[in-house]
Amino acid sequence: MFRGLSAFPLTPTDEQGIDETAYAALVARLAAAGVDSIGALGSTGGYAYLTREQRAHAAKIAVEAADGVPVIVGIGALRTSHVRELAEDAQRAGASGLLLAPMTYQALTEDEVFGLYEDVTRDLSVPLCVYDNPGTTHVHFTDELHGRIAQLPNIGSIKIPGVPDDPREAELRVAALRALIPDTVTIGVSGDWTAARGLNAGCDAWYSVIGGTFPLTALAVTRAAQAGHAGPAVDLSAQLEPLWALFRRHGSLRVISAAAAHLGLTGEPNLPLPLRGLDETARQEVVAALDTLGLTS
């Protein structure tokens, strides 16, 4: 489950709660497309804005709709005790794996970050992916910290930010981290516009935003890289530059929110307040990009 394409769908949410029908359909669509795993309640899934009860229910819906495809459930929260409760809920729902970013209000020391993973992994019955997402959490992992955490029980993967643009530098980046972690721990890349480079550089997985709405498009890139076709993988990714440019300008969550609504996969609004969708000008940019690329799946 920590290899290949892990697709992260929206959790369509408004002030009345989760749109369970739309959410189940999004997950089922990913399973039908043949993704390798489904990342429920990741950053694209808005986990930080949902209650414990909503998250437990969303995990249950995802596992049922996934129809046997492994589901990795996000369990991030500010307090360790809350993370452990969310881990219990996710495992009870049938999650195959867990995803944990160290959420913060007060800045965390390296020992505090390590202590979080040490406390949470101690009693898990499924493997956990370490979510390194400094742009959101403001926690900056060193490779040495990753190396310490990777020695803990039940660590299965590390989700790293985007790799450098230069292919050789990307290879060196992945190799430097891999030298410090056990062979049993995979490395997955995020930052969708760098995913082809990351896979070509030796990453085992792509933890993908676009894959949660356009799984076949993301699978084409992933399978090309897995087959050793580095050039075609980069070319397929480069064709998506109109979308990548919007991701960088507006943030991937808001762009995917607009795309899913435009395609009729969700209603509107589909983000929990205080998050708001794109303004009309930006929405039209998204629609134009989808039309130019012919993106529907």
N, C-alpha and C positions, 0 to 999 in steps of 0.2 A: 504493500500500500504506500510505501514511502519511495516509490520509483515511478517513472513515467509521468503522466499528467494527473495532477490533483486539481480538480475544478472547484472553485469557490463561488457558490451562488449568492445572490441577494437573499435576505430574509425580508420579504415585502411587509412593511410595517407602517401603520398610521397611528393616530392617537386612540383608536379603538382596539388596537392590538395587531397581531400577526394575521396576514391574509393566508390562512392555512391551505386553502385550495390552490392558490397561486404558488405557494412555496412547495407543496408536494409535487405540483406539475413541473416546476423548475428542476427539482431533484430527479424526478423520473426521466425527464428529458436528457439529463446528463448520463444517467445509467443506460438509457437506450442508445446513446451515442457511443458508448464503450470506453468512457474515461476509466483510468486506473483506480482512482479514489475520488471521494467527494469531501470537500472541506466545509462542513457546516459550522456556522457561527464563527467565521473568521472576521477579519476587518471588513470585508465586503458584506459579510452577513450581519454587521451591526451589533455584534455581541455585547459591546460595552453599554449599549443603550437599553438593554432588555433586563427584565427582572429574572430572578432565579427560576420562578415558575414558568415564565415564557421560554427561557432557554432550555429547561428540561423538556418542555412540550415540543419545542422545535427540534431538539435532538431525536425525540421519539418519531416525529413525522419524517425526518430525514432518513433514519434507519429503515423505516417501513417503506418509504418511496424508493429507496435505493435498490431494493430487490436483490440484495446480496452483494452489491458493490460496496467495498469498505468505506465507512464513513469516519472521518476524523473530525472531532468536535472541539471547538475552541472553549477553553475554560478560564480565560484570563479574568482577574478581578484584583481590586486593590489590596485585599487582606488575604493572607495565606489560608485562614480558616474558610473563607468564602471560596477560594480556589479548590480546596479539598472537597467542599460540599458539591461544587459544580462537577468535579471529577467523578464523584459518586453518582450523581444524577446521570451523567453521560454514559458511564459504564452500565448503569442499570437500564438505560435506554437501548443498549446494544452497540455502542460505539466500538469500532475496531481499533481506534487510536485517539489520542488527544493532542491538542495544540495549545501551547502556553506561551504567551507574551507576558513579560513582567510589567504590569501596569503600574503607573506611578502618580503620586501627587508630590510628595517629598522625593527628592532625588535619592536613588538607591546606591549604596556602595557595592563593590564587586562581591564582598562577603554576603551582603544581604540578598543579592541576586542569586548567588550560589545557594544560600540557605533556603530560598524559596523553592528551587528545584529539588534540593535535598529533601525537604519536608514533604513535597507533593509526590515525588516518585517513589517514596519508601513503600507505600502500600498499594500501588497500582496493580491492576490485573491486565492492563493493555499498555502498549508502548506509547511514548510521548515524543512529540516533535517540539524542539526549542524554537521559538519564534523570535528571530532577531529583526526588529522593526524600529530602528532608531528614529525614523521620521515621525512616527506616531507616539511611541512610548518614551522617547528621549533617553532610553537606556542604550549605551554604546558598549557592545560586547567586544572584548579583545579576543584574539584567537586563543590566548592562554586560558581565559575564562571558559570559552567553549570547550577547551580540552579538559578542564576540571569537571565541568558539568557532564560531558560525554562519558565520563567514567562511572557515573551514577547508574543504579539499576533502572531498567525500563526506558532508557533514552534510546529512541529509534532513529531520529533524524534531526537535522538542523536546517531551518529555513533562513537562508541568508538574503540580504539585500542584493540589488542588481550588481553585476560584475563590471569591471572596467571595459571600455569600448575596444581597446586594442586586444586582439585575440591572445597574443602571448602573455600580456599582463593578466588577462582573465584566467588563463591556465595556471599562472603562478599564484594567483589569489586562491584558487580552489586547491591547488597542491599544498600551499602553506597551511591551510586549515586541515586538510585531510591528514597531514603528517602528525597532527596532534590528537586525533580522535581514533577510537577503535574502528576496525573494519566493519563492525556490525552497525555502525551509525552512518546513515546516508546523508548526503548534502543536497538540498533542494534550493533552487533559485527562485526569487520573486522579482518584482520590477519587470513587468511583462515585456517591455521593449528590449530588455537585455536577455530574455530567456533563451533565445536561440544561441547566443554567445555562451551563456552559462552552461547549457547542455553540451555544446561542442567542447567546452573547456573541461568537462568531466563531471558536472553536476548530475546526480542520479534522477532528480525529479524537477518538475516545474510546478510550483504552487501558484496557480494561475487565476487572475481576476477575469480575464476575457473568457477563459475556459468555462466559467460558470454560466455564461450566457451564450457563447458561441463555441460549443465544445468541439465540433468537427473542424473548425478553423484552427483551434489550438492543438488538436490532435495531429493535424497535418504537419505542423512545425515539430511537434514532439517526436512523432514517428520517423520523420526524416533524420533528425539528429540521432535518435537511437539506432538507426540503421547505418550510421556513419556517413551520411550524406550531409556534410557540414555546409557546403555551399548552398544547396537547395534549401536547407533549414533557414539560413540567413536570408536568402532571397524571399522566402515565404513571409518571414517576419518583416522584411523591408517593405513589402507590399502593403503592410498594415500601418505604415507610417502616418497616414491621415488620422487614424485612431490613436496611435501612440502620442502624437502631438497634442491631441485633446486631453489625453490622460495627464501629460506633463503640465498642461495649462490649467486644467480645472480639477484635477484629481480623479483617479480611476473610479472611485465609488459614485460620484455624481454623474460621470459620463455613462457608466453602466446602468445607473438608475434611469437615466433618460432613454437609453437604448432599449432596455427591457420594457419600459412603458410604451415606447413607439412601436415595438413589435407586438404589443398586446399580450406580453407574457405576464405583466403585472398591471394593476390599476395605478391610479395616482391620487394622492401622494403615496410613495412607497418607501419613504425614509422617515425615521422617527425625529420629531422635533427635539432639539433646535435645528437639526440638519434640514436644509431645504434643497430642493432640486435646482437645476440650472435655470437661469433666466431664458427668456424666449429666444434671444439672439444666439446664445450658446447652444440651446436645444436644436435650433435649426442647423448649427454647425455639425452637431452629432448626426442628425438625420442626413445631411448632405454627405458626410463621411461614409455612413452606412450604405447610402445609395451608390456612391462612387465605387465602393469596394464590393457591392452586391452581397453584403453580409446579412444572412438570415439565420445561419446555424454555424 
